[in-house]
Amino acid sequence: MGILLSLPFVQTALGKYATDSLNESFGTNISIEKVAITPFGSVKLGDVLVLDHHKDTLFYIKKLNTSILSFKKIYDPGHPYLKDVVLHGLDVRIVNYKNEDYTNLDKFIEAFDDGSPSSGKFRMKANKMTVYNSRFQYIDYNLQTPKMLDFTQLNGKIEDFLIKGPNVYTFIDKLSFKDHRGLLVENITADFTYTKKNILLDQLVMKTPSSEMKGRVELKYNRKDFSDFNNKVIFDVQFDKATIASNDLNYFYNEFGKNNVFYVDTHLVGTLNNFTTHNLKLVDKNQSEIIGTANFRNLFGKGNQEFYMKGNFDRITSNYEDLKSILPRILGNNLPSVLAKLGNVNIAGDVELTQKYINADVSMLSQLGYLEGNLAMQNINNIDNASYQGNIKLDAFDLGTLLSEKQIGKTTLDLDVDGKGFTQKLLNTAIKGKIDKFYYNGYNYQNITVDGSMKMPYYKGYFNSNDPNLKMDFDGTIDLSLKAKNYDFKAQIDYADLHILNFYKTDSISIFKGNIDFKANGNSIDDLAGVLHVNNVSYQNSKDSYFFDDFEVTSSFDAERIRTIEINSPDIITGQIVGKYKVNQVQKMVENALGSLYANYSPNKLEKGQFINFDLTIYDKIVEVFIPDVKISENTKAKGKINGDEGKFVFDFTSPNIIVYENTIENISIDIDNKNPLYNAYITVDSIKN
């Protein structure tokens, strides 16, 4: 018998008989070119070809070596039981043809299936299968991109292989291949199950040169679902321990930053276009950390399927640069650049994100302080100019660093906002709420209420301060954004300690009260034009308290930019000042004017073209407000001219009474003309008392 089986024509006849028997019994299309059988049950097959129902390749095996456990099964079609199988050049080509809701493999197995889920006409067993230099393809011509899987350089070993009707079971001891996208898988081990309803890889361990994953992967489906794989095939993936390189992920979703590594523990459930990562714990190589549950949609979307993410996060730890590096295009283009100033942050809360909007209800601890935000943001594809609505709370937050304003410090506030823009240039928002603490110009303000609109550096609206050192109401506009800054506001100041607020440091006591109406424009005190009206004013310094009923100052410029300042206050001072000058050079002009009376005086350097003409009448002790050691009585008159280019100084001064550093001067008259050839100064007084 053994000699008979070893004869080539007998072996070929047996091979033909076996394939013809299978083809006749099950309607298959199987051919075997070469057959070699030994008396000891060893079988060698060559050029085994299985065609599908479209007469195209389903399986091709260049060489197959095996041992038959039971010769009886050879004559019992549909039940080949094999020992060890070695396959060289295996080519598996699973195809879902156009307008068909099943694959050619389903059709092939269906030929052996009697319809019973627990049994089946066809059964195949193998103790062990070793595969060399093989290929596995999965193609779906109902998809826009038909090629779903194409594993080349496929080598591996599987054990306890069983085909039972339409089901396949085996243990993958080791398996390596290269995916058509470029991913190289060095090894896979798993318990593998394939049925009409699911594919399961249990006890999975997978390694690439840069990644390693341990867990469980299951695909759940109805056969027709494969025609819409990304939206209907359900993944159930448990990552028990995974180290995943971003470069590997980019083979499948090219949005991750290069050369990053993620350490992942999560349970992922859903389709590729709608999945949820439950109990996600993710840390990357930069120590950015994400803990929470998140739903992702349309990662592989097409047409109008836009990216969407909604997550509930227990903790997100990162910084602006590291967070951008995770998803450079999605996060890099959607996170406000101003967030870079926050440094390392810890965030917790709910986030909903698309490429067009963000809804966030989060708390954040950063290097600048604590923040809570409940915001809806739109137009985030232009994030620095995105619009937003919601509420912001800050606690001891360094707002000055965030806004690049050195005079502003830590702030505690609770504001409703409705506007757009995250940079100083683009900020334009309505704000309403309370500022509990606001550090500005060296002072920490408290208990401020605001209701207005802000367009840095622009504010229009209502402002109330109930700070112990500033009690005031403000209503109007301060617009510093125009070429010529604009001021139009009214302020009722019930109490302002200008010394403590660091606006006036010459005297240790400087208390102001009064009503202010200010309408003007200009970029500095040198070009400010408009009207300042003050009434019901009181001022207290270390010497005395002063009360003024009404005070108005008007500043204007003619066509030649000659400035006229008119002062009108019946109980303080009246008169005008006309000229061309810079305020910060007035003191030097006065010093030069007085110094010109002395032969050895070295004058200050002045800018060209400056002069001042003035004519003032003083009705009260206004000078004492600004210079506490000098008192000037009512009906004091001062008139004169100062010309910086000509070095000319003319001054006429009369006063019934002056007290200078506790020296009392009665009926003083001063007449100065430094260009007078006869005399340059003439002074008369009635008396001087100490």
C-alpha positions, 0 to 999 in steps of 0.5 A: 500500500505504501509503495502504491501511494508513493507512485507519482501517478497515484499521488496525482490521482489522489490529489485530483480525486480529493479536489474533484470530490470537494468541488463536486460535493460543495461546488468549489473551485480548488486545484492542486498542481503537485501532490506527494504522499508518503506511507507515513502520512506526510503530504506535500502539496504544490501550487494549491489554488482556490478560486472564488465565485468570481473566478478570482484568487481566494487562496494560493499556496506555493508549497504546503507540507503536512501530516494526515492524522486520519486517512479516513478523513481523506475519504470523508469530504469536508473533514480534513484533520491534519497534524503540523502544517507548513505553508510557503507563499500563502496568499489569502485574498478576501474580497467584498465585491461591488454591490455584494454584502458578503465576502468571497470567503463567506461564500466559500465557507457557505458551500460547506455550511449546512446552516446550523450554528453549532455544527457544519459539514466542513471541519478542518483541524491542524495541530500547528500551522507555520507560515512563511513569506505570505500575504493577506489582503482584505478588499472591499470594492463598495468603499471609496478606498477598497484596500482595507488590509494588505499584510505582506512579509507575513510570517508566523506560527499558530496552534490548535487551528480549527475551521468549524463550518463558517467559524475559525478558531486558533491560537496565534503563537507568533505573527509578523507582517508589514501593513500596506500603510507602512506599519511593521508589526514585529509580533502578535500573539493572541487567541483568535476567533472568527465568526459571522458576527465577530472577530476576537483577539483575546489575550492579545500582545502586539509589538512594533519597533516602537509600540507594544500593546497588551489587551483584548480586541473584538470586532462586532458586525453583521456581514453587510456592515463591512460595506460601511466599515468605518461607521458600522463595524463596532470595535471593543478594545481593552488596553490593559497596558499599551505603549503606542508611538505617534509615528505608528498611529500616523499610518492610520490617522495622520494628525499626531505629532511626530516622535511622541510616545503614549502610555495608554490604559483604556476601554475603547468601544464603538465604530472608527467614526464614533467611539468612546474611550472609557476610563482613559489614562494617557501619558505621553513622553513629555508627561502630558496626562489625560484622565477621563472618558471621551467620545470621538466622531468622524476621525475617518469622516468624509464629505460632511462628516466633521471631526467631533470630540466630547469628553469628561476629564478628571485631569488634563496636565500639559502646557500649550506647546506639548498639547499642540504637539499631540494633535498639531493641526486640530489642537495647534490651530484651535488653541488660543496662542495666549494660552502659552503664557499659562505654563503647565496647567491642570484642567478638569471638566467637560469639553466639546470640540469640533474644528469650528467650535468649543464648548467647555465647562472646566476648572484650571490651575496654571502657573498664573493662577486658578481659572474656572470657565463655562464658555461656548466658542465659535469660529475657532478655525481663527482662534485668536479672533474666535467669538465666545459667550459664558462665564469666567472666574479667576482666583489670584490669577496673574492677568497682567502677564497674560495680557502683557501689561506690567502694571496689572497683577493678580486678579480675582473676578467673576464675569459674564462675557460675550464677545470675540478675540483672545489677543490685545489687538483683537479683544472685543467683548461685553463684560458684566460681573464683579472684580473682587481683587485687582492689582494695578499700579502697585495697589490691590483694588477690591469690590469692583462691579463692571457692566460694559464692553471692552475692546483693548484698549477700549472700555465703554460702560459702567464701573463701580468701585467700593474699595476702601480707598476708591469709592466711585461710579464711572459711566462712559468711554475710554478708547485708547485704540484710535490714532487720537485716543478718545475719552468721554465719561462721567465719574462720581468720586465719593472718596479717593486716596491718591497717595495710597493708590499711588497716583500722588506721592508728594504728600502722605495725605491726598484725598480727593472727592468730586464729580468729573465730566471729561470729554477729550481726545489725544494720545498724551497730555501734550496733544490732549484737546477737550473739556474737563468739568469738575464740581463739588470737589474737596481735596485734603492734604497734610496741611488743610482741606479745600473745597471747590464748587466748579472748575472747568479746563478747556484745551484746544489747538489752532491750525498751527498747533498752538495750544490754548488752555482756558481755565474758568473757576470763579472760586479757584483760578481763571485765565489762559495759557497759550503756546507751543510746548511739551509738558515735561519740558515746562520745568526746564523752560522755567529754570532757564527763565529764572537762571537767565537772570544770573551771569554764570547760569548754564541753561538746560537743553530744550527742543526748538520752537517752544514758548509759553504765554500766560495770564492767570488770576488766582482766587483761592489757595489752589497752589497749596493743593499741589505744593503744601509748603506754599500758600498764595492768597486770593486775587493773586495775578501772574502774567508773562512770557517764556520763549525757549529759542530766544531765551526771553523771560517776561514775568509780572506777579502781584499778590496781597499775601504769600507764605513760603515755608512759614515765611509771610510776604505781604503785598509782593510785586515782581516785575521781570524782563531779562532783555530789559537793558536797564534792569531785568528784575524789580521786586517790591514787598511791604513786609516779610515776617517769620 
